[in-house]
Amino acid sequence: MTGKPVKVKITYCAECGYEPQALDLTKALMHEFGARLSAIEIIPWESGTFDVSVDGELVHSMRREGGFPEHASVKSAVRARLDRGSHV
Amino acid sequence: MTLDRARWDTGITYDAFKAAMTRNQERFAENEGRVVLDPETVRTFKSLPQRLRVLVLAEDWCGDVIANLPILGRLAKEVPTLDVRVFYRDQNLDLMERWLNQGKYQSIPVIVFLDENFRELGHWIERPASVTERRAQERKKIFAAHPEFGSPDAPVDQLPEDVRARLQAELHRMREATLAFANSEVQRELRELISGVAV
């Protein structure tokens, strides 16, 4: 069963030059999930931010976890959300 | 890592860095135009008894580089005995390793004063702590005055787009309002750094 499409938001510090990491993650999610995502929103921000949320749930924060997220962990969070959506 | 004449010559001049910028060139030029040099800063550096090499680690995408490197650039125009060479951080990680912020962060800009023989006289990293502190206080005030911005620690992606845009505008205004203080603090730290070393 296919779950309800989920939305991913990537907030990155534009002043810090984090565009490549934001784009790499976007590309990885597009390849992995395609139309199972309703949207990927990329938000240029500041203050050393690199946050990723899946359907409103923060799954990675540079301030909280330190560093950039592993693509695998973000994919896993998206997969879990899709699975949850398919069981409601 | 050896810093010698051959390595020094791989650095580029301040003007060459400006010319090679692939982004933020306008902001950089605007910031440079708005730098007000404190006469005490110019006097301090002009009074140095010998020519100084000034090694800079920078990248054109970095906000602190865009904000603070123009101060050094303007100073070097006034003080011809400052020989500034810029090294791109990501192409010179061995240099970066030598001047890590708190021993672990690759913060830029890094400004290193060296004598003719490449002996380090002192270095300065990123931005003054006083500026970080002042801006954090001002940021708190913004959030206190605008409950619609939510918690300062909450992810901004939770804010509606229009609210997020207003928050961004407020933060921009705050940075503008603290610009003169920030520039003055950078100069104070550079003066103190160079005054504190025997040249």
Chai-1 contact restraints between the chains, C-beta under 6 A:
chainA,res_idxA,chainB,res_idxB,connection_type,confidence,min_distance_angstrom,max_distance_angstrom,comment,restraint_id
A,K9,B,D157,contact,1.0,0.0,6.0,A-B,restraint_1
A,T11,B,V156,contact,1.0,0.0,6.0,A-B,restraint_2
A,T11,B,D157,contact,1.0,0.0,6.0,A-B,restraint_3
A,E15,B,G63,contact,1.0,0.0,6.0,A-B,restraint_4
A,G17,B,W61,contact,1.0,0.0,6.0,A-B,restraint_5
A,I43,B,D157,contact,1.0,0.0,6.0,A-B,restraint_6
A,W45,B,V156,contact,1.0,0.0,6.0,A-B,restraint_7
A,D51,B,P155,contact,1.0,0.0,6.0,A-B,restraint_8
A,S53,B,D157,contact,1.0,0.0,6.0,A-B,restraint_9
A,L58,B,P155,contact,1.0,0.0,6.0,A-B,restraint_10
